[in-house]
Amino acid sequence: MGATADEVEVRAAERLANKINMLFDTVYDRSVRDRPYSTNEVAQWLQEHADEGPTISANYLRALRGAWRTNPTANSLRAIARFFQVDPGYLLTDDRKTEELHQELSALRLLADASARGIATRAASLDASTQAWVLQMLETLPTHRERESREQEDTSSR
């Protein structure tokens, strides 16, 4: 049996909340700020720049971030996109372009980690063939999740 209209709406609200929260978590200048923007800061900036485009209240933005509101207005989504300087389509669709931006944001989140940033910076100074070799070596290493899974298997088999 298919999902009800309410269930579809709730899932859409959750997908939108995930996208908005990804923007909050990743899109800020780490050379200027040591933490992401707060909901209140975003709403305040939009109000201060109301002559440049749509705004959104802190309460409504908080409700969208928590997936408590469904069916947001186009102007609300434009306001969020304007603050984070992304195409509003990222918030509206689930297409290939949206997935690409989501992957870029995920990469940005990883680069926020000083160790990962150091590795990336060092790798950028290598010639192309050495970069390819380093990438091959990195791909053979287990991810954090794979290591945890192996450790759990090891402890459960004892």
Backbone torsions as a table, in degrees:
resi	resn	phi	psi	omega
1	MET	NA	139.9	-177.2
2	GLY	-75.4	167.0	179.1
3	ALA	-73.3	148.6	176.9
4	THR	-74.7	165.7	178.8
5	ALA	-59.9	-38.5	178.5
6	ASP	-64.4	-41.7	179.5
7	GLU	-64.8	-40.5	178.4
8	VAL	-63.1	-43.0	179.8
9	GLU	-63.8	-41.8	179.6
10	VAL	-64.6	-43.4	178.8
11	ARG	-63.5	-39.8	177.7
12	ALA	-63.5	-41.0	178.4
13	ALA	-63.9	-38.5	178.8
14	GLU	-67.3	-40.7	177.6
15	ARG	-63.1	-43.8	178.6
16	LEU	-62.9	-44.9	179.0
17	ALA	-58.5	-42.1	178.5
18	ASN	-61.0	-41.9	179.6
19	LYS	-66.0	-45.8	180.0
20	ILE	-62.5	-43.8	179.9
21	ASN	-66.3	-33.5	175.1
22	MET	-62.6	-41.7	177.0
23	LEU	-61.5	-46.3	179.2
24	PHE	-59.7	-42.2	-175.7
25	ASP	-71.6	-25.8	-170.4
26	THR	-117.9	-26.8	-171.8
27	VAL	-98.4	88.9	170.9
28	TYR	-162.0	150.5	-175.7
29	ASP	-80.5	106.0	-176.1
30	ARG	-70.0	-15.3	176.3
31	SER	-78.6	-16.6	-178.7
32	VAL	-110.0	-35.2	-175.1
33	ARG	-120.0	147.9	176.4
34	ASP	-103.3	6.6	-179.7
35	ARG	-154.5	160.1	176.8
36	PRO	-65.8	163.9	174.8
37	TYR	-68.6	149.6	174.3
38	SER	-89.1	164.3	176.8
39	THR	-58.1	-44.1	180.0
40	ASN	-63.3	-39.6	179.7
41	GLU	-63.9	-41.0	179.5
42	VAL	-64.6	-48.9	-179.8
43	ALA	-60.8	-41.0	179.8
44	GLN	-64.2	-44.9	179.4
45	TRP	-60.8	-43.0	179.5
46	LEU	-63.2	-39.9	177.4
47	GLN	-64.7	-41.3	179.7
48	GLU	-66.2	-24.4	-179.2
49	HIS	-113.7	33.0	-176.7
50	ALA	-61.3	-27.6	180.0
51	ASP	-70.7	-11.8	-178.5
52	GLU	-98.1	-9.6	-179.5
53	GLY	164.3	-172.4	-176.0
54	PRO	-65.6	158.2	178.9
55	THR	-122.5	175.6	177.4
56	ILE	-151.9	142.6	179.2
57	SER	-78.4	156.3	178.4
58	ALA	-61.4	-40.2	-179.1
59	ASN	-65.2	-42.1	179.9
60	TYR	-68.3	-40.5	177.7
61	LEU	-62.9	-42.2	177.6
62	ARG	-60.4	-41.2	179.4
63	ALA	-65.7	-38.0	177.2
64	LEU	-68.5	-40.8	178.7
65	ARG	-63.1	-32.1	-179.7
66	GLY	-92.1	2.0	-178.0
67	ALA	61.4	28.8	178.9
68	TRP	-88.4	-17.2	178.3
69	ARG	-114.5	139.3	176.2
70	THR	-115.5	160.5	176.2
71	ASN	57.6	60.4	-179.4
72	PRO	-69.0	158.5	177.9
73	THR	-73.7	154.5	177.7
74	ALA	-62.3	-37.7	179.4
75	ASN	-64.9	-35.4	177.5
76	SER	-63.6	-43.7	179.6
77	LEU	-67.9	-37.5	177.0
78	ARG	-63.6	-38.8	179.1
79	ALA	-62.6	-47.0	179.3
80	ILE	-61.1	-46.7	179.9
81	ALA	-61.7	-39.0	-179.8
82	ARG	-63.1	-45.6	-179.5
83	PHE	-61.1	-46.6	-175.4
84	PHE	-87.2	0.4	177.1
85	GLN	56.5	49.2	174.1
86	VAL	-122.9	160.8	175.8
87	ASP	-65.5	131.3	178.4
88	PRO	-57.1	-24.2	177.9
89	GLY	-59.4	-27.5	177.1
90	TYR	-58.2	-37.9	-178.2
91	LEU	-82.1	-21.2	-172.9
92	LEU	-95.7	-25.9	-171.3
93	THR	-125.4	168.5	175.2
94	ASP	-126.4	49.2	-177.9
95	ASP	-97.7	-172.3	-177.8
96	ARG	-62.1	-42.1	179.7
97	LYS	-61.2	-40.5	178.4
98	THR	-63.7	-43.7	179.6
99	GLU	-62.9	-39.3	178.2
100	GLU	-62.2	-44.1	178.6
101	LEU	-65.4	-39.6	178.3
102	HIS	-60.8	-40.9	178.0
103	GLN	-65.6	-39.5	177.7
104	GLU	-63.6	-41.0	178.2
105	LEU	-65.4	-38.4	177.0
106	SER	-63.1	-40.9	177.6
107	ALA	-64.3	-39.9	177.7
108	LEU	-61.7	-40.4	178.1
109	ARG	-61.7	-42.4	178.8
110	LEU	-64.3	-39.2	-178.0
111	LEU	-71.4	-12.4	175.4
112	ALA	-67.0	-24.5	177.1
113	ASP	-72.2	126.1	-175.2
114	ALA	-59.2	-39.8	-179.4
115	SER	-65.3	-45.9	179.6
116	ALA	-64.3	-38.8	179.1
117	ARG	-64.4	-39.9	178.4
118	GLY	-63.1	-41.9	178.1
119	ILE	-63.5	-46.0	-179.2
120	ALA	-63.7	-40.8	179.9
121	THR	-63.5	-44.6	179.2
122	ARG	-64.7	-42.8	-179.2
123	ALA	-64.0	-32.7	-179.3
124	ALA	-64.7	-24.6	-179.3
125	SER	-86.2	-3.4	-179.4
126	LEU	-86.1	156.6	175.6
127	ASP	-71.9	165.2	-172.3
128	ALA	-59.1	-41.8	-177.9
129	SER	-68.6	-36.4	177.9
130	THR	-70.1	-38.4	175.3
131	GLN	-58.9	-43.0	179.5
132	ALA	-62.9	-40.8	179.2
133	TRP	-64.9	-45.1	179.4
134	VAL	-61.2	-42.2	179.2
135	LEU	-61.6	-42.1	177.0
136	GLN	-60.8	-42.3	179.5
137	MET	-64.0	-43.8	-179.5
138	LEU	-63.7	-36.4	-178.8
139	GLU	-68.7	-19.1	177.6
140	THR	-83.2	-16.9	-179.0
141	LEU	-79.0	142.7	177.8
142	PRO	-71.5	146.6	175.8
143	THR	-76.0	168.7	177.7
144	HIS	-56.7	-43.9	-179.3
145	ARG	-64.4	-40.1	178.8
146	GLU	-65.9	-39.5	178.2
147	ARG	-64.0	-43.2	178.7
148	GLU	-61.5	-41.4	179.8
149	SER	-62.7	-43.8	178.7
150	ARG	-63.6	-40.7	179.9
151	GLU	-64.6	-38.8	178.2
152	GLN	-66.4	-39.9	177.5
153	GLU	-62.6	-42.5	-179.3
154	ASP	-62.9	-43.3	-177.9
155	THR	-73.5	-31.0	-179.5
156	SER	-79.0	-20.6	-179.6
157	SER	-87.0	-4.1	-179.4
158	ARG	-85.7	NA	NA
